[in-house]
């Protein structure tokens, strides 16, 4: 048995979502269900980098190769 979900949404956002659903050939409900299903299928893994800060850009002198997140964290710990 399916359940009903009611969501309050800003009219401008709803308009954009309905337009996107139409471009994909989906009705509004199918579009929302698809987004939820895809998010749940992705699991708990972060979708982007776990550590990113433009504030740190150029703070360390490089060794000629790109620094990794672990290396940047280690340097921050040593700095404290």
C-alpha positions in Angstrom: 0.0 0.0 0.0 1.4 3.4 -0.9 1.3 6.4 1.4 0.8 10.0 0.6 3.5 12.6 1.3 2.7 16.3 1.4 5.5 18.7 1.1 5.3 22.5 1.3 7.4 24.1 -1.4 8.1 27.6 -2.6 6.0 28.3 -5.8 9.1 29.3 -7.8 10.9 26.1 -6.9 7.8 24.1 -7.7 7.6 25.7 -11.1 11.2 24.8 -11.8 10.7 21.2 -10.6 7.6 20.8 -12.8 9.5 22.1 -15.8 12.3 19.8 -15.2 10.0 16.8 -14.7 8.3 17.7 -18.0 11.6 17.9 -19.8 12.4 14.4 -18.5 8.9 13.1 -19.6 7.8 12.5 -16.0 4.9 13.8 -13.9 5.7 15.7 -10.7 5.1 12.7 -8.4 7.3 10.3 -10.5 10.0 13.0 -10.6 10.1 13.4 -6.8 10.0 9.6 -6.3 12.9 9.2 -8.7 14.9 11.8 -6.9 14.3 10.0 -3.5 15.1 6.6 -5.0 18.4 7.8 -6.5 19.4 9.5 -3.3 18.7 6.3 -1.3 20.5 4.1 -3.8 23.6 6.3 -3.5 23.9 5.2 0.1 25.6 7.1 2.9 28.8 8.0 1.0 29.4 11.7 0.8 28.7 12.9 -2.7 31.6 15.5 -2.8 35.0 16.0 -1.3 35.1 15.4 2.4 37.5 18.3 2.8 37.7 21.4 0.6 38.5 24.9 1.5 39.5 27.8 -0.8 40.9 29.4 2.4 43.7 27.0 2.3 44.7 27.5 -1.3 48.3 28.5 -1.5 48.9 28.3 2.3 51.6 25.6 1.9 54.7 25.5 -0.2 54.2 22.6 -2.5 56.6 19.8 -3.3 55.7 20.0 -7.0 52.8 17.6 -6.7 49.2 18.2 -5.6 48.6 17.9 -1.9 46.0 15.4 -0.7 43.4 16.0 1.9 45.2 13.8 4.4 48.4 15.8 3.8 46.7 19.1 4.3 45.1 17.9 7.5 48.4 16.6 8.8 50.1 19.9 8.2 47.2 21.7 10.0 47.6 19.4 13.0 51.4 20.0 13.1 50.8 23.8 12.9 48.7 23.9 16.0 
